[in-house]
Amino acid sequence: MTDTASDGERADRSAPPPPASLRLTVDRDALAANWRALDARSGSARAGAAVKADAYGLGAATCVPVLRDAGCETFFVAHWSEVAAVIAHVPPQQVAVLHGVRNEAECAYARAVGAVPVINSLEQAALWAATGGGTCHLMVDTGINRLGIAASEANEAAISALDIDILMSHLASADEADSALNPRQLTAFQSVLGAIRHRRASLANSAGIALGEDYAFDLTRPGLALYGGAPRPELAAAIRPVAQVQAAILQTRALAAGESVGYNATFTAPAPMRVATVSMGYADGFLRSRGPGNAFSHNGRRLPILGKVSMDMVVIDCTAAPDLAAGNWIDVPWNIADAAQQSGLSPYEMLTVIGGRLRRD
Ligand SMILES: *Cc1c(COP(=O)(O)O)cnc(C)c1O
């Protein structure tokens, strides 16, 4: 037996990994304050919370307990695979699954764990009833044309047979306050409320909350604004940033004039300069589109990005901070409300691309 093999025999495969070289810090107070601000702006309605896509990339394990403790009692995910992380912290009947039930296996899982499907079609309604029925939610499509029954299907027997808690619809253009689609969808939603038996009605996402109390009904469903995005200027003053991203310097180096940096040598040093290689790449959600013209920072000192963003690394110009060394933490620009940092991405995309290698603090 070789030494390597005997080392393998002794390996402790469950040893905890050492601390990561990149981290996402969630400002829990800001998250709770954002939920409370949106709940207050929902008037007599209560605010729920969209926590799909791992709480928009910020981590359900971190965000769900904060939202629960702030007072939130209704949580929305898209997939059944997202349920376990949420019901670890809240009662399962408070969790709504937006994609609904596509087959018997999903119905069985819903009943086993107690999370509630959002029924999206007559077929889903029939499947839910055939597998045992019970409380569900219902999505009515009023103009976004993605998921949901048509308003004209409201009187179908498969719908009348359902035990519906939340009757909901989703706005297509709530971030455009003067879009004619908003009042059209509002009217269409109001017209089905009398036709379908339900306990709570819900229409507004984050931007919809800014459209006023007519849009609030019994329950609002903010997502983006909880996590620091302000899809409408009316919300900007009330919403605090939540996510902060930092990465460690792996190595610093001195470049001579004429040396280049990164794949395809797209940056060439015009003079001798000090640079640092930082543990943050496109696999972590810092996409290539965010590279050119952007800068990282340290204590407010601007550290421009040099060359192309790699999968696991970015090289920065340390001229403004010659004291920096391996191990120092660098601020990565991730303020989703700052248009200058978006580089062609929507604020939703900026959050949900945050990679799994970041330690969630
Ligand atoms: C994602 C989602 C929300 C939350 O939308 P935001 O724009 O992030 O506030 C609300 N309702 C439904 C149906 C959704 O899919």
The ligand as an SDF file (V2000), in Angstrom:
LIG
                    3D

 15 15  0  0  0  0  0  0  0  0999 V2000
  -41.7480   36.4560   -7.8720 C   0  0  0  0  0  0  0  0  0  0  0  0
  -43.1760   36.7280   -7.6260 C   0  0  0  0  0  0  0  0  0  0  0  0
  -43.5640   37.7540   -6.7580 C   0  0  0  0  0  0  0  0  0  0  0  0
  -42.5830   38.7660   -6.1880 C   0  0  0  0  0  0  0  0  0  0  0  0
  -42.3200   39.7440   -7.1620 O   0  0  0  0  0  0  0  0  0  0  0  0
  -41.3300   40.9910   -6.9250 P   0  0  0  0  0  0  0  0  0  0  0  0
  -41.3920   41.7460   -8.1840 O   0  0  0  0  0  0  0  0  0  0  0  0
  -39.9800   40.4060   -6.6600 O   0  0  0  0  0  0  0  0  0  0  0  0
  -41.8420   41.7430   -5.7490 O   0  0  0  0  0  0  0  0  0  0  0  0
  -44.9130   37.8740   -6.4740 C   0  0  0  0  0  0  0  0  0  0  0  0
  -45.8300   37.0440   -7.0380 N   0  0  0  0  0  0  0  0  0  0  0  0
  -45.4910   36.0710   -7.9040 C   0  0  0  0  0  0  0  0  0  0  0  0
  -46.5440   35.2200   -8.5030 C   0  0  0  0  0  0  0  0  0  0  0  0
  -44.1600   35.8950   -8.2480 C   0  0  0  0  0  0  0  0  0  0  0  0
  -43.8210   34.9500   -9.1330 O   0  0  0  0  0  0  0  0  0  0  0  0
  1  2  1  0
  2  3  1  0
  2 14  2  0
  3  4  1  0
  3 10  2  0
  4  5  1  0
  5  6  1  0
  6  7  2  0
  6  8  1  0
  6  9  1  0
 10 11  1  0
 11 12  2  0
 12 13  1  0
 12 14  1  0
 14 15  1  0
M  END
$$$$
